[in-house]
Amino acid sequence: MMAIGPSTRAANVDRERVIGLLQTQLAAGTLSAEEFSARAAVASRARTLGELDQLTQDLPVPVPSSVERTTSDPLRGMIVGALVAVAAFLLILVVVLVVLGVGATTG
């Protein structure tokens, strides 16, 4: 497994998180509308976590590094997977019940 670092490919969630942080800085008056627009445009095209980190390095409020992303909660993936499996099971159950006609009121 590869370590997460500045050269790691950025995901949509990483780009969205940085744009959210930039929006917070815009609302706080740290960034002008022009600075926000320019940085948000770069964030939307960023390919690596390092590119995203550069967009927030000079901001006065401590901004968590995108390198920290979702690795802080290793159980999250398992929980999401379990929920997807339960949803799939329920969908299959409904389809089977419909096909078998269980609960049908037609005579």
C-alpha positions as CSV (number, residue, x, y, z in Angstrom):
1,M,0.0,0.0,0.0
2,M,1.3,3.4,-0.9
3,A,1.7,6.1,1.7
4,I,-0.4,9.2,1.4
5,G,1.8,12.3,0.6
6,P,1.9,15.4,-1.5
7,S,2.3,13.5,-4.7
8,T,-0.8,11.4,-4.0
9,R,-3.6,11.9,-6.5
10,A,-6.4,14.2,-5.2
11,A,-10.0,12.9,-5.2
12,N,-13.1,15.0,-5.7
13,V,-13.7,15.0,-2.0
14,D,-10.2,16.6,-1.4
15,R,-10.9,19.3,-4.0
16,E,-14.3,20.0,-2.5
17,R,-12.9,20.2,1.0
18,V,-10.2,22.8,0.0
19,I,-12.8,24.9,-1.9
20,G,-14.9,24.8,1.3
21,L,-12.0,26.0,3.4
22,L,-11.4,28.8,0.8
23,Q,-15.1,29.8,1.1
24,T,-14.6,30.0,4.9
25,Q,-11.6,32.3,4.4
26,L,-13.6,34.4,1.9
27,A,-16.4,34.8,4.5
28,A,-13.9,35.7,7.2
29,G,-12.4,38.4,4.9
30,T,-9.0,36.7,4.6
31,L,-9.4,36.3,0.9
32,S,-10.8,38.8,-1.6
33,A,-13.4,37.6,-4.1
34,E,-10.7,37.6,-6.8
35,E,-8.3,35.6,-4.7
36,F,-11.0,33.1,-3.8
37,S,-12.1,32.7,-7.5
38,A,-8.5,32.1,-8.6
39,R,-7.7,29.6,-5.9
40,A,-11.0,27.8,-6.3
41,A,-10.3,27.4,-10.0
42,V,-6.9,26.0,-9.3
43,A,-8.3,23.7,-6.7
44,S,-10.9,22.3,-9.1
45,R,-8.1,21.3,-11.5
46,A,-5.6,20.1,-8.9
47,R,-4.2,16.6,-9.5
48,T,-2.3,16.0,-6.3
49,L,-2.7,16.7,-2.6
50,G,0.4,18.8,-2.7
51,E,-1.2,21.2,-5.2
52,L,-4.2,21.5,-2.9
53,D,-2.1,22.1,0.1
54,Q,-0.3,25.0,-1.6
55,L,-3.6,26.9,-1.9
56,T,-4.1,27.1,1.9
57,Q,-0.5,27.4,3.2
58,D,-0.4,31.2,3.5
59,L,-3.8,31.5,5.3
60,P,-3.6,32.7,8.9
61,V,-6.1,30.2,10.4
62,P,-4.6,26.7,10.8
63,V,-5.9,24.6,7.9
64,P,-5.6,20.8,8.2
65,S,-3.4,19.3,5.5
66,S,-5.2,17.3,2.8
67,V,-2.7,14.6,3.5
68,E,-4.7,13.9,6.7
69,R,-7.9,13.1,4.6
70,T,-10.0,10.1,5.6
71,T,-7.2,8.0,7.1
72,S,-8.1,9.3,10.6
73,D,-11.1,6.9,10.7
74,P,-10.2,3.5,9.5
75,L,-13.6,2.0,10.4
76,R,-15.5,4.4,8.1
77,G,-15.0,2.4,5.0
78,M,-16.2,-0.8,6.7
79,I,-19.3,0.9,8.0
80,V,-20.1,2.4,4.6
81,G,-19.6,-1.1,3.0
82,A,-21.9,-2.7,5.6
83,L,-24.6,-0.1,4.9
84,V,-24.3,-0.7,1.2
85,A,-24.6,-4.5,1.7
86,V,-27.7,-4.1,3.9
87,A,-29.3,-1.8,1.3
88,A,-28.5,-4.3,-1.5
89,F,-30.0,-7.1,0.5
90,L,-33.2,-5.2,1.2
91,L,-33.5,-4.3,-2.5
92,I,-33.1,-7.9,-3.5
93,L,-35.7,-9.0,-0.8
94,V,-38.2,-6.5,-2.2
95,V,-37.7,-7.7,-5.8
96,V,-38.1,-11.4,-4.7
97,L,-41.3,-10.6,-2.8
98,V,-42.7,-8.7,-5.8
99,V,-41.8,-11.5,-8.2
100,L,-43.4,-14.1,-5.9
101,G,-46.4,-12.0,-5.4
102,V,-46.3,-12.0,-1.6
103,G,-48.8,-9.6,-0.3
104,A,-50.7,-9.2,-3.6
105,T,-54.4,-8.6,-3.2
106,T,-55.5,-9.7,-6.6
107,G,-57.7,-12.6,-6.9
